[in-house]
Amino acid sequence: TEFTNYQTTVETKKSNIINLLDTIIFEYIVIDHIIEHSDEIIAYILNKNPKQKVILLSDHIKCPVSCEDCFNLFQFVRIIKPVKPRTILNYLNNSSDFVRPNKGKLKSINTVDSFFQ
């Protein structure tokens, strides 16, 4: 069964995000890397609760979290944009595990193209 009736909170201002994170327990956090202070917000989230499920939407090759930390410590997944809504829903519906979906895609320059197709 697919769940699509999610309660969402949308915020882009750092101080408001921190306040929300301090007052509400979120099952999932989806954050776009393009928002101002996103690396600081991600660090705050993961320091506060290392097992928080975080989906980072990014158009950057560079990730703010090391692959080793991501794999060993966190429930953090980075999805390269553009991303289809179905991809995010697969994580929210537990159809996809919180593992590194981009693992190995940067082993050679030939695989970088797959990010943008």
C-alpha positions as CSV (number, residue, x, y, z in Angstrom):
1,T,0.0,0.0,0.0
2,E,1.3,3.4,-0.9
3,F,0.9,6.3,1.6
4,T,0.4,9.7,0.1
5,N,-1.4,11.5,2.9
6,Y,1.6,13.1,4.4
7,Q,1.5,16.1,6.8
8,T,4.1,18.5,5.6
9,T,5.8,21.6,7.0
10,V,7.6,23.9,4.6
11,E,10.2,26.4,5.9
12,T,13.3,28.0,4.4
13,K,14.5,30.4,7.1
14,K,17.3,28.9,9.2
15,S,16.1,30.2,12.6
16,N,12.5,28.9,11.9
17,I,13.8,25.5,10.8
18,I,15.9,25.2,14.0
19,N,12.9,26.1,16.1
20,L,10.8,23.5,14.3
21,L,13.5,20.9,14.8
22,D,13.6,21.7,18.5
23,T,9.9,21.5,19.0
24,I,8.6,18.8,16.6
25,I,9.7,15.2,16.0
26,F,9.7,14.5,12.3
27,E,9.6,11.0,10.8
28,Y,11.3,12.3,7.7
29,I,13.0,15.5,6.7
30,V,13.3,16.4,3.0
31,I,15.7,19.3,2.5
32,D,16.8,21.0,-0.7
33,H,20.5,21.7,-0.8
34,I,19.8,25.0,-2.6
35,I,18.3,26.7,0.5
36,E,20.5,29.1,2.4
37,H,22.5,27.6,5.2
38,S,21.6,24.0,4.1
39,D,24.9,22.5,5.2
40,E,24.5,24.0,8.7
41,I,20.9,22.8,9.0
42,I,21.9,19.3,7.9
43,A,24.7,19.3,10.5
44,Y,22.3,20.5,13.2
45,I,19.8,17.8,12.2
46,L,22.4,15.0,12.3
47,N,24.0,16.2,15.5
48,K,20.6,16.4,17.2
49,N,19.5,13.0,16.1
50,P,21.9,10.8,14.1
51,K,19.1,8.4,13.2
52,Q,16.8,11.0,11.8
53,K,15.8,10.0,8.3
54,V,16.9,12.8,6.0
55,I,16.5,13.1,2.2
56,L,18.7,15.7,0.7
57,L,17.8,16.9,-2.8
58,S,21.0,18.2,-4.4
59,D,22.3,19.4,-7.7
60,H,25.9,19.4,-6.3
61,I,28.3,16.5,-6.8
62,K,29.9,17.4,-3.4
63,C,27.9,16.1,-0.4
64,P,28.0,17.8,3.0
65,V,28.3,14.4,4.7
66,S,31.1,11.9,4.1
67,C,30.2,8.6,2.5
68,E,31.6,6.7,5.5
69,D,29.6,8.7,8.1
70,C,26.5,8.5,5.9
71,F,26.8,4.8,5.6
72,N,27.9,4.0,9.2
73,L,26.2,6.6,11.3
74,F,23.2,8.1,9.7
75,Q,19.9,7.4,7.9
76,F,20.7,10.0,5.3
77,V,20.2,9.7,1.6
78,R,21.2,12.3,-1.1
79,I,19.3,12.3,-4.3
80,I,20.8,14.2,-7.3
81,K,18.3,16.5,-9.0
82,P,16.3,16.5,-11.1
83,V,14.3,14.0,-9.1
84,K,11.0,12.5,-9.9
85,P,8.4,12.7,-7.0
86,R,8.1,8.9,-7.3
87,T,11.7,8.6,-6.1
88,I,11.0,10.5,-2.9
89,L,7.8,8.6,-2.3
90,N,9.7,5.4,-2.6
91,Y,11.7,6.4,0.5
92,L,8.7,7.8,2.3
93,N,6.8,4.6,1.7
94,N,9.8,2.4,2.7
95,S,10.1,1.0,-0.8
96,S,13.7,2.1,-0.9
97,D,16.1,1.7,2.0
98,F,18.0,4.6,3.4
99,V,21.3,3.6,1.9
100,R,23.6,5.4,-0.5
101,P,21.7,5.3,-3.9
102,N,24.6,7.2,-5.5
103,K,27.3,4.8,-4.2
104,G,29.7,3.9,-6.9
105,K,28.3,6.4,-9.4
106,L,31.3,8.6,-9.2
107,K,33.9,5.8,-9.6
108,S,34.7,7.0,-13.1
109,I,34.0,10.1,-15.1
110,N,31.8,8.0,-17.4
111,T,29.2,7.5,-14.7
112,V,28.7,11.2,-13.9
113,D,26.5,11.5,-16.9
114,S,24.0,9.1,-15.3
115,F,23.2,11.8,-12.7
116,F,21.9,14.2,-15.3
117,Q,19.9,11.9,-17.5
